Amino acid sequence: MEFPTLDVQQRRLIQAIQGGFPIVSHPYREIGQTLGISEEAVIAGVAELQQLGIIKRMGIVVRHHELGYQANAMVVWDIPEAELPGLANKICAYPFVHLCYQRQRVIPEWPYNLYCMIHGRQRHEVLEQVGHLMTECGLRPYPHKILFSNRRFKQRGARYLPQSQAAAVTGT
């Protein structure tokens, strides 16, 4: 990714947040204390990085296994393009759907273009939820696969600065 020219303070802020926000009641204040700036300056700095397009979105990485969710499935469908936006919006409305997005098909190997992630405590629970989606959203006519995960990959947030640039900013 090509970055616009950033000043030292912007780079220090990126370095401070790219590993994740501290889990405290005032994370911006704690980051500010680390950087020697105010909580308000941290909030303004994050907003500025968003306006520059460096930070595209902010979210949370939930470590679902630690919360007891052991049955995790990516459900994929082959949906006609014209129907995709409406069906995706319906699927997203369900509280048990944690991700829902479109990807390009890879024909003929992989005809699926709509993906959603469902986490459950038990496999039968996830299968019931998929059944609800298929019935209530009218998805039964469309080819699909339910792909339960067998292993967990490392989960982390976005990295905005390469390690070499981050080290130059922090002096490590």
Backbone as a chain_set.jsonl record, in Angstrom:
{"seq": "MEFPTLDVQQRRLIQAIQGGFPIVSHPYREIGQTLGISEEAVIAGVAELQQLGIIKRMGIVVRHHELGYQANAMVVWDIPEAELPGLANKICAYPFVHLCYQRQRVIPEWPYNLYCMIHGRQRHEVLEQVGHLMTECGLRPYPHKILFSNRRFKQRGARYLPQSQAAAVTGT", "coords": {"N": [[0.848, -1.181, 0.0], [0.585, 2.177, -0.829], [1.53, 4.945, 0.982], [0.323, 8.201, 1.904], [2.329, 11.117, 2.553], [3.288, 11.085, 5.833], [3.379, 12.601, 9.036], [5.608, 12.459, 11.892], [4.115, 12.209, 14.262], [1.679, 11.129, 13.324], [2.582, 8.666, 12.362], [3.519, 7.552, 14.752], [1.108, 7.31, 16.107], [-0.254, 5.466, 14.458], [1.42, 3.244, 14.84], [0.937, 2.827, 17.554], [-1.741, 1.987, 17.613], [-2.082, -0.116, 15.812], [-1.601, -2.653, 16.766], [-3.783, -3.206, 18.25], [-6.373, -1.928, 20.371], [-6.11, -0.916, 23.778], [-7.75, -2.776, 26.34], [-9.566, -1.169, 28.171], [-11.431, 1.233, 30.103], [-11.104, 3.767, 28.977], [-9.687, 3.797, 26.244], [-8.534, 5.567, 24.324], [-7.507, 7.568, 25.896], [-5.538, 6.18, 27.316], [-3.797, 5.438, 25.229], [-3.051, 7.995, 24.443], [-1.656, 8.829, 26.753], [0.546, 7.132, 26.583], [1.712, 8.145, 24.28], [2.164, 10.739, 24.953], [0.272, 12.712, 24.491], [-2.998, 14.276, 24.398], [-6.185, 12.69, 25.14], [-8.171, 13.649, 23.435], [-6.601, 14.497, 21.297], [-5.716, 12.051, 20.317], [-8.138, 10.901, 19.449], [-8.829, 12.778, 17.472], [-6.633, 12.413, 15.797], [-6.959, 9.748, 14.921], [-9.355, 10.062, 13.521], [-8.438, 11.767, 11.509], [-6.648, 10.056, 10.166], [-8.486, 8.28, 9.169], [-9.887, 9.962, 7.397], [-7.861, 10.439, 5.57], [-7.791, 8.03, 4.377], [-6.186, 5.998, 5.224], [-6.81, 4.467, 7.475], [-9.322, 2.337, 6.983], [-11.475, 1.029, 8.108], [-12.69, 0.263, 11.382], [-12.757, -2.243, 13.781], [-13.576, -5.109, 15.767], [-11.672, -7.89, 16.76], [-12.799, -10.897, 17.486], [-12.083, -13.471, 19.604], [-13.372, -16.232, 19.21], [-13.244, -18.954, 20.043], [-12.311, -18.856, 22.666], [-14.541, -17.879, 23.86], [-16.234, -19.959, 23.893], [-17.309, -20.836, 21.491], [-17.243, -23.344, 19.425], [-18.021, -24.576, 17.073], [-17.73, -23.612, 13.928], [-18.656, -22.178, 10.951], [-18.231, -21.485, 7.526], [-20.461, -20.474, 5.226], [-21.267, -20.892, 1.907], [-22.693, -19.641, -1.077], [-24.03, -19.951, -4.393], [-25.19, -17.435, -5.984], [-27.402, -15.742, -8.179], [-26.24, -12.782, -9.763], [-27.986, -10.53, -9.903], [-29.729, -10.95, -7.802], [-28.201, -10.939, -5.581], [-27.554, -8.54, -3.882], [-30.009, -8.061, -2.454], [-30.48, -10.531, -1.15], [-28.14, -10.765, 0.383], [-28.459, -8.592, 2.137], [-30.69, -9.483, 3.587], [-29.613, -11.762, 4.839], [-27.61, -10.609, 6.418], [-29.092, -9.429, 8.411], [-29.572, -11.218, 10.414], [-28.805, -12.088, 13.735], [-26.977, -14.117, 14.328], [-25.269, -14.272, 12.222], [-22.057, -13.499, 11.464], [-20.26, -12.496, 9.605], [-20.721, -11.348, 6.302], [-20.359, -11.396, 2.926], [-19.438, -10.616, -0.484], [-17.669, -12.413, -2.997], [-15.57, -12.909, -5.857], [-16.412, -15.385, -8.232], [-14.65, -18.42, -9.086], [-14.589, -19.891, -11.761], [-14.3, -22.998, -13.43], [-13.955, -24.193, -10.997], [-14.827, -23.117, -8.519], [-17.846, -22.066, -7.834], [-19.071, -20.255, -6.136], [-20.305, -17.206, -4.721], [-21.306, -15.736, -2.61], [-20.698, -15.302, 0.762], [-20.94, -16.302, 4.155], [-20.329, -16.152, 7.661], [-20.804, -18.196, 10.43], [-20.829, -18.628, 13.848], [-20.99, -21.065, 16.357], [-21.853, -22.805, 19.381], [-22.173, -25.528, 19.247], [-22.149, -27.998, 16.633], [-24.663, -28.856, 15.614], [-26.256, -26.701, 16.291], [-25.315, -24.649, 14.606], [-25.973, -25.779, 12.129], [-28.779, -25.765, 12.338], [-29.209, -22.991, 12.337], [-28.289, -22.324, 9.779], [-30.228, -23.689, 8.334], [-32.494, -22.145, 9.038], [-31.799, -19.708, 7.786], [-31.796, -20.546, 5.109], [-34.464, -21.28, 4.676], [-35.996, -18.991, 5.532], [-34.904, -16.898, 4.059], [-35.207, -17.689, 1.514], [-33.261, -19.3, 0.243], [-32.99, -21.947, -0.502], [-33.155, -22.907, -3.244], [-30.62, -22.426, -4.294], [-27.316, -23.492, -5.101], [-25.043, -24.548, -2.564], [-22.522, -24.694, 0.04], [-21.552, -25.906, 3.221], [-19.01, -25.145, 5.226], [-17.257, -26.306, 7.717], [-14.876, -25.228, 10.08], [-11.684, -26.695, 10.631], [-9.396, -26.053, 11.896], [-7.819, -23.302, 13.581], [-6.776, -20.143, 12.504], [-4.261, -17.604, 12.924], [-5.504, -14.69, 14.372], [-5.773, -11.269, 13.833], [-5.697, -7.695, 13.878], [-5.66, -5.035, 11.399], [-2.571, -4.16, 9.778], [-0.816, -1.272, 9.405], [1.605, -0.042, 8.993], [4.644, -1.206, 7.692], [6.855, -3.47, 9.427], [9.518, -2.529, 9.393], [9.25, 0.258, 9.006], [7.715, 0.855, 11.239], [9.485, 0.232, 13.301], [11.43, 2.164, 12.855], [10.055, 4.438, 13.563], [9.477, 4.028, 16.272], [11.915, 3.514, 17.309], [12.848, 0.977, 17.842]], "CA": [[0.0, 0.0, 0.0], [1.337, 3.427, -0.908], [1.043, 5.886, 1.982], [0.628, 9.618, 1.738], [3.372, 11.549, 3.476], [2.778, 11.191, 7.199], [4.345, 13.167, 9.969], [6.058, 11.536, 12.937], [3.019, 11.968, 15.202], [0.738, 10.214, 12.68], [3.213, 7.341, 12.349], [3.522, 7.056, 16.138], [-0.266, 6.912, 16.418], [-0.51, 4.202, 13.749], [2.156, 2.192, 15.55], [0.297, 2.583, 18.845], [-3.061, 1.35, 17.514], [-2.2, -1.232, 14.882], [-1.584, -3.916, 17.506], [-5.042, -3.335, 18.971], [-6.63, -0.937, 21.413], [-6.112, -1.505, 25.118], [-9.086, -3.099, 26.845], [-9.762, -0.341, 29.361], [-12.616, 2.083, 29.935], [-10.757, 4.928, 28.154], [-8.514, 3.385, 25.46], [-7.887, 6.703, 23.662], [-6.739, 8.264, 26.932], [-4.342, 5.384, 27.605], [-2.906, 5.596, 24.077], [-2.525, 9.351, 24.547], [-0.647, 8.86, 27.807], [1.73, 6.468, 26.034], [2.313, 9.01, 23.259], [2.395, 12.074, 25.485], [-0.718, 13.638, 23.937], [-4.302, 14.164, 25.052], [-7.184, 11.759, 24.614], [-8.81, 14.339, 22.312], [-5.661, 14.489, 20.169], [-5.734, 10.691, 19.766], [-9.399, 10.768, 18.707], [-8.701, 13.607, 16.262], [-5.632, 11.785, 14.938], [-7.585, 8.575, 14.291], [-10.311, 10.595, 12.53], [-7.649, 12.274, 10.38], [-6.15, 8.893, 9.427], [-9.636, 7.759, 8.423], [-10.136, 10.882, 6.287], [-6.783, 10.24, 4.595], [-7.974, 6.724, 3.757], [-5.217, 5.04, 5.743], [-7.67, 3.561, 8.226], [-10.554, 2.186, 6.196], [-12.534, 0.659, 9.034], [-12.225, -0.201, 12.683], [-13.645, -3.267, 14.295], [-13.052, -5.929, 16.848], [-11.347, -9.282, 16.447], [-13.315, -11.705, 18.587], [-11.485, -14.807, 19.693], [-14.592, -16.961, 19.503], [-12.983, -20.201, 20.766], [-12.219, -18.538, 24.088], [-15.896, -17.589, 24.335], [-16.999, -21.203, 23.885], [-17.868, -21.133, 20.168], [-16.363, -24.365, 18.865], [-18.518, -24.977, 15.749], [-17.655, -22.401, 13.13], [-18.86, -22.559, 9.565], [-18.367, -20.538, 6.427], [-21.477, -20.976, 4.307], [-21.084, -20.246, 0.616], [-23.787, -19.849, -2.019], [-23.937, -19.492, -5.774], [-26.387, -16.593, -6.103], [-27.394, -14.874, -9.37], [-25.768, -11.431, -9.437], [-29.098, -9.589, -9.728], [-30.397, -11.224, -6.521], [-27.215, -10.936, -4.509], [-27.677, -7.485, -2.859], [-31.181, -8.263, -1.613], [-30.277, -11.696, -0.29], [-27.082, -10.449, 1.35], [-29.056, -7.737, 3.17], [-31.534, -10.334, 4.45], [-28.743, -12.616, 5.65], [-26.917, -9.754, 7.399], [-30.015, -9.016, 9.473], [-29.636, -12.248, 11.456], [-27.767, -11.83, 14.735], [-25.981, -15.179, 14.374], [-24.37, -14.129, 11.073], [-20.991, -12.597, 11.902], [-19.691, -11.879, 8.409], [-21.445, -11.662, 5.073], [-19.71, -10.608, 1.886], [-19.375, -11.151, -1.838], [-16.36, -12.647, -3.614], [-15.644, -13.345, -7.242], [-16.378, -16.821, -8.503], [-13.513, -18.944, -9.836], [-15.253, -20.91, -12.579], [-15.376, -23.875, -12.974], [-13.594, -24.826, -9.724], [-15.505, -22.575, -7.332], [-18.925, -21.227, -8.372], [-19.744, -19.541, -5.055], [-20.025, -15.771, -4.7], [-21.808, -15.117, -1.377], [-20.099, -15.987, 1.897], [-21.285, -15.804, 5.485], [-19.701, -16.891, 8.757], [-21.673, -18.434, 11.585], [-20.144, -19.264, 14.976], [-21.915, -21.69, 17.286], [-21.231, -23.62, 20.426], [-22.212, -26.914, 18.786], [-22.367, -28.147, 15.202], [-26.097, -28.92, 15.311], [-26.778, -25.336, 16.425], [-24.971, -23.945, 13.372], [-26.785, -26.362, 11.054], [-30.139, -25.221, 12.504], [-29.191, -21.595, 11.907], [-28.207, -22.335, 8.315], [-31.563, -24.08, 7.887], [-33.358, -20.959, 9.162], [-31.445, -18.783, 6.705], [-32.202, -21.088, 3.815], [-35.929, -21.228, 4.576], [-36.542, -17.648, 5.707], [-34.373, -15.992, 3.036], [-35.465, -18.253, 0.193], [-31.981, -19.719, -0.327], [-32.971, -23.381, -0.807], [-32.893, -23.28, -4.644], [-29.278, -22.089, -4.742], [-26.236, -24.383, -4.658], [-24.302, -24.02, -1.417], [-21.704, -25.597, 0.838], [-21.313, -25.514, 4.612], [-17.612, -25.503, 5.451], [-16.878, -26.165, 9.12], [-13.424, -25.093, 10.234], [-10.987, -27.776, 11.324], [-8.335, -25.443, 12.689], [-7.93, -21.86, 13.717], [-5.623, -19.383, 12.062], [-3.968, -16.423, 13.731], [-6.41, -13.569, 14.164], [-5.213, -9.983, 14.24], [-6.227, -6.549, 13.161], [-4.903, -4.524, 10.249], [-1.24, -3.588, 9.954], [-0.762, -0.105, 8.536], [3.0, 0.271, 8.715], [5.534, -2.368, 7.708], [7.658, -3.524, 10.643], [10.715, -1.696, 9.27], [8.848, 1.651, 9.239], [7.267, 0.971, 12.613], [10.681, 0.237, 14.139], [12.096, 3.456, 12.678], [9.293, 5.445, 14.299], [9.54, 3.812, 17.713], [13.302, 3.392, 17.738], [13.154, -0.399, 18.267]], "C": [[0.886, 1.234, 0.0], [0.721, 4.427, 0.068], [1.255, 7.315, 1.536], [1.742, 9.974, 2.732], [2.746, 11.77, 4.847], [3.842, 11.817, 8.083], [4.647, 12.142, 11.069], [4.914, 11.208, 13.896], [1.994, 10.994, 14.604], [1.306, 8.794, 12.667], [3.245, 6.731, 13.752], [2.127, 6.588, 16.538], [-0.616, 5.592, 15.731], [0.177, 3.055, 14.475], [1.462, 1.842, 16.867], [-1.014, 1.816, 18.723], [-3.08, 0.099, 16.651], [-2.105, -2.601, 15.563], [-2.865, -4.162, 18.277], [-5.155, -2.281, 20.052], [-6.578, -1.62, 22.775], [-7.552, -1.726, 25.602], [-9.229, -2.439, 28.219], [-10.96, 0.566, 29.093], [-12.347, 3.302, 29.048], [-9.519, 4.608, 27.303], [-7.796, 4.551, 24.788], [-7.029, 7.481, 24.663], [-5.445, 7.506, 27.218], [-3.322, 5.481, 26.462], [-2.254, 6.981, 24.125], [-1.441, 9.462, 25.605], [0.657, 8.225, 27.334], [2.48, 7.376, 25.065], [2.634, 10.417, 23.756], [1.483, 13.125, 24.885], [-2.057, 13.394, 24.63], [-5.178, 13.105, 24.396], [-7.855, 12.359, 23.378], [-7.91, 14.343, 21.076], [-5.605, 13.104, 19.519], [-6.99, 10.5, 18.918], [-9.335, 11.559, 17.4], [-7.703, 12.983, 15.283], [-6.179, 10.563, 14.224], [-8.573, 9.037, 13.218], [-9.57, 11.102, 11.289], [-7.112, 11.121, 9.523], [-7.281, 8.221, 8.633], [-9.928, 8.646, 7.211], [-9.083, 10.746, 5.189], [-6.908, 8.896, 3.87], [-6.981, 5.678, 4.22], [-5.938, 4.005, 6.6], [-8.994, 3.507, 7.483], [-11.736, 1.808, 7.078], [-11.904, 0.225, 10.338], [-13.248, -1.198, 13.191], [-12.952, -4.034, 15.396], [-12.748, -7.318, 16.306], [-11.762, -10.09, 17.668], [-12.663, -13.072, 18.526], [-12.587, -15.751, 20.174], [-14.36, -18.276, 20.244], [-12.947, -19.96, 22.272], [-13.58, -18.23, 24.697], [-16.799, -18.822, 24.272], [-17.63, -21.565, 22.549], [-16.905, -22.068, 19.445], [-16.776, -24.822, 17.467], [-18.62, -23.723, 14.895], [-17.716, -22.782, 11.657], [-18.905, -21.341, 8.653], [-19.379, -21.184, 5.484], [-21.338, -20.18, 3.027], [-22.242, -20.622, -0.299], [-23.399, -19.36, -3.399], [-25.245, -18.756, -6.062], [-26.309, -15.798, -7.408], [-27.069, -13.432, -8.97], [-26.911, -10.462, -9.143], [-29.776, -9.76, -8.371], [-29.469, -11.051, -5.322], [-27.394, -9.808, -3.486], [-28.862, -7.7, -1.91], [-31.018, -9.424, -0.653], [-29.203, -11.436, 0.761], [-27.634, -9.567, 2.469], [-29.946, -8.534, 4.114], [-30.666, -11.167, 5.39], [-28.065, -11.81, 6.751], [-27.798, -9.37, 8.58], [-30.074, -10.024, 10.619], [-28.497, -12.077, 12.444], [-26.691, -12.921, 14.803], [-25.035, -15.161, 13.178], [-23.321, -13.082, 11.428], [-20.273, -11.903, 10.773], [-20.577, -12.259, 7.241], [-20.857, -10.773, 3.99], [-19.713, -11.357, 0.559], [-17.915, -11.35, -2.247], [-16.588, -13.084, -5.051], [-15.634, -14.867, -7.314], [-15.067, -17.17, -9.21], [-14.057, -20.163, -10.601], [-14.193, -21.717, -13.33], [-15.136, -24.458, -11.588], [-14.461, -24.388, -8.546], [-16.595, -21.609, -7.78], [-19.577, -20.297, -7.35], [-19.326, -18.072, -4.995], [-20.548, -15.056, -3.456], [-21.345, -15.967, -0.203], [-20.692, -15.431, 3.189], [-20.693, -16.729, 6.539], [-20.676, -16.984, 9.908], [-20.851, -19.168, 12.636], [-21.205, -19.844, 15.897], [-21.169, -22.501, 18.322], [-21.167, -25.092, 20.007], [-22.595, -26.955, 17.316], [-23.856, -28.141, 14.842], [-26.758, -27.539, 15.405], [-26.522, -24.54, 15.143], [-25.814, -24.466, 12.211], [-28.235, -25.887, 11.125], [-30.21, -23.779, 12.014], [-29.097, -21.484, 10.385], [-29.561, -22.719, 7.737], [-32.549, -22.927, 7.949], [-33.074, -19.976, 8.03], [-31.988, -19.275, 5.366], [-33.718, -21.0, 3.624], [-36.431, -19.788, 4.553], [-36.051, -16.659, 4.64], [-34.595, -16.531, 1.615], [-34.209, -18.733, -0.516], [-31.947, -21.185, -0.761], [-32.688, -23.703, -2.274], [-31.438, -23.115, -5.085], [-28.235, -23.087, -4.232], [-25.446, -23.724, -3.522], [-23.424, -25.112, -0.82], [-21.607, -25.014, 2.244], [-19.932, -26.049, 4.964], [-17.254, -25.254, 6.913], [-15.36, -26.106, 9.219], [-12.876, -26.273, 11.03], [-9.869, -27.249, 12.214], [-8.519, -23.943, 12.676], [-6.637, -21.213, 13.279], [-5.441, -18.176, 12.965], [-4.924, -15.3, 13.365], [-5.736, -12.302, 14.667], [-5.863, -8.892, 13.417], [-5.31, -6.134, 12.022], [-3.526, -4.037, 10.683], [-1.117, -2.469, 8.933], [0.651, 0.293, 8.159], [3.794, -1.027, 8.678], [6.418, -2.312, 8.951], [8.877, -2.613, 10.556], [10.392, -0.224, 9.528], [8.421, 1.847, 10.682], [8.471, 1.047, 13.551], [11.406, 1.571, 14.044], [11.388, 4.543, 13.464], [9.472, 5.289, 15.801], [10.961, 3.684, 18.228], [13.65, 1.996, 18.208], [13.853, -1.163, 17.182]], "O": [[1.845, 1.307, 0.768], [-0.472, 4.721, -0.011], [2.243, 7.622, 0.869], [2.042, 9.201, 3.642], [1.799, 12.541, 4.997], [5.039, 11.595, 7.903], [4.007, 11.094, 11.15], [4.758, 10.056, 14.3], [1.494, 10.121, 15.314], [0.585, 7.832, 12.933], [3.024, 5.532, 13.916], [1.983, 5.58, 17.23], [-1.206, 4.705, 16.348], [-0.43, 2.008, 14.697], [1.411, 0.672, 17.245], [-1.372, 1.068, 19.633], [-4.021, -0.688, 16.752], [-2.499, -3.607, 14.972], [-3.022, -5.214, 18.895], [-4.151, -1.804, 20.581], [-6.965, -2.781, 22.902], [-8.449, -0.94, 25.295], [-9.04, -3.064, 29.263], [-11.44, 0.644, 27.962], [-13.275, 3.82, 28.427], [-8.426, 5.09, 27.6], [-6.569, 4.535, 24.687], [-5.961, 7.987, 24.318], [-4.381, 8.112, 27.347], [-2.121, 5.594, 26.708], [-1.056, 7.121, 23.879], [-0.421, 10.114, 25.384], [1.742, 8.717, 27.645], [3.711, 7.385, 25.025], [3.295, 11.191, 23.063], [1.86, 14.292, 24.777], [-2.218, 12.416, 25.361], [-4.945, 12.686, 23.262], [-8.081, 11.661, 22.389], [-8.39, 14.209, 19.95], [-5.462, 12.999, 18.301], [-6.915, 9.996, 17.798], [-9.741, 11.064, 16.349], [-7.913, 13.026, 14.071], [-5.896, 10.358, 13.044], [-8.618, 8.466, 12.129], [-10.018, 10.893, 10.162], [-7.121, 11.204, 8.295], [-7.051, 7.665, 7.56], [-10.186, 8.139, 6.12], [-9.388, 10.921, 4.009], [-6.222, 8.651, 2.877], [-6.938, 4.58, 3.666], [-5.7, 2.804, 6.464], [-9.698, 4.51, 7.37], [-12.867, 2.22, 6.821], [-10.728, -0.136, 10.388], [-14.455, -1.005, 13.043], [-11.888, -3.651, 15.882], [-13.495, -7.85, 15.485], [-11.163, -9.984, 18.738], [-12.699, -13.742, 17.494], [-12.719, -16.031, 21.365], [-15.226, -18.682, 21.019], [-13.478, -20.749, 23.053], [-13.752, -18.311, 25.914], [-17.992, -18.737, 24.566], [-18.413, -22.512, 22.48], [-15.879, -21.634, 18.919], [-15.961, -25.399, 16.747], [-19.488, -22.878, 15.112], [-16.931, -23.6, 11.179], [-19.522, -20.322, 8.962], [-19.175, -22.301, 5.007], [-21.296, -18.95, 3.049], [-22.711, -21.76, -0.301], [-22.556, -18.476, -3.554], [-26.271, -19.374, -6.346], [-25.26, -15.234, -7.718], [-27.566, -12.931, -7.961], [-26.808, -9.653, -8.221], [-30.342, -8.802, -7.845], [-29.923, -11.022, -4.178], [-27.388, -10.099, -2.29], [-28.723, -7.538, -0.698], [-31.374, -9.321, 0.521], [-29.351, -11.848, 1.911], [-27.305, -9.78, 3.636], [-29.95, -8.282, 5.319], [-30.945, -11.265, 6.585], [-27.957, -12.273, 7.887], [-27.286, -9.02, 9.644], [-30.582, -9.701, 11.692], [-27.343, -11.935, 12.04], [-25.593, -12.66, 15.294], [-24.095, -15.954, 13.125], [-23.65, -11.92, 11.663], [-19.725, -10.818, 10.968], [-21.121, -13.362, 7.195], [-20.853, -9.548, 4.114], [-19.958, -12.562, 0.5], [-17.043, -10.559, -1.889], [-17.664, -13.565, -5.408], [-14.937, -15.539, -6.553], [-14.453, -16.318, -9.852], [-13.985, -21.299, -10.133], [-13.243, -21.117, -13.833], [-16.004, -25.144, -11.048], [-14.79, -25.197, -7.678], [-16.304, -20.45, -8.077], [-20.548, -19.616, -7.679], [-18.158, -17.735, -5.191], [-20.257, -13.875, -3.267], [-21.563, -17.178, -0.166], [-20.919, -14.226, 3.303], [-20.574, -17.936, 6.33], [-21.292, -15.997, 10.31], [-20.25, -20.204, 12.352], [-22.207, -19.189, 16.184], [-19.997, -22.836, 18.149], [-20.233, -25.809, 20.363], [-23.278, -26.062, 16.815], [-24.259, -27.493, 13.876], [-27.708, -27.251, 14.678], [-27.409, -23.84, 14.654], [-26.313, -23.683, 11.402], [-28.856, -25.633, 10.093], [-31.172, -23.394, 11.349], [-29.758, -20.64, 9.779], [-29.998, -22.13, 6.748], [-33.349, -22.741, 7.033], [-33.997, -19.471, 7.391], [-32.564, -18.508, 4.594], [-34.192, -20.681, 2.534], [-37.196, -19.405, 3.668], [-36.737, -15.677, 4.357], [-34.208, -15.892, 0.636], [-34.092, -18.596, -1.734], [-30.952, -21.621, -1.341], [-32.024, -24.705, -2.539], [-31.059, -23.615, -6.144], [-28.269, -23.48, -3.066], [-25.215, -22.515, -3.522], [-23.569, -26.294, -1.135], [-21.582, -23.798, 2.431], [-19.714, -27.26, 4.995], [-16.98, -24.118, 7.302], [-14.651, -26.839, 8.53], [-13.507, -26.774, 11.96], [-9.449, -27.912, 13.163], [-9.269, -23.391, 11.871], [-5.546, -21.662, 13.629], [-6.359, -17.778, 13.683], [-5.126, -14.999, 12.188], [-5.201, -12.261, 15.775], [-6.494, -9.149, 12.392], [-4.318, -6.799, 11.724], [-3.341, -3.566, 11.806], [-1.293, -2.691, 7.735], [0.867, 0.903, 7.112], [3.625, -1.87, 9.559], [6.697, -1.231, 9.468], [9.239, -1.983, 11.549], [11.163, 0.471, 10.19], [8.721, 2.876, 11.288], [8.475, 1.841, 14.492], [11.939, 2.059, 15.04], [12.027, 5.463, 13.974], [9.604, 6.276, 16.524], [11.197, 3.737, 19.435], [14.647, 1.823, 18.908], [14.184, -2.334, 17.367]]}, "num_chains": 1, "name": "protein.A"}
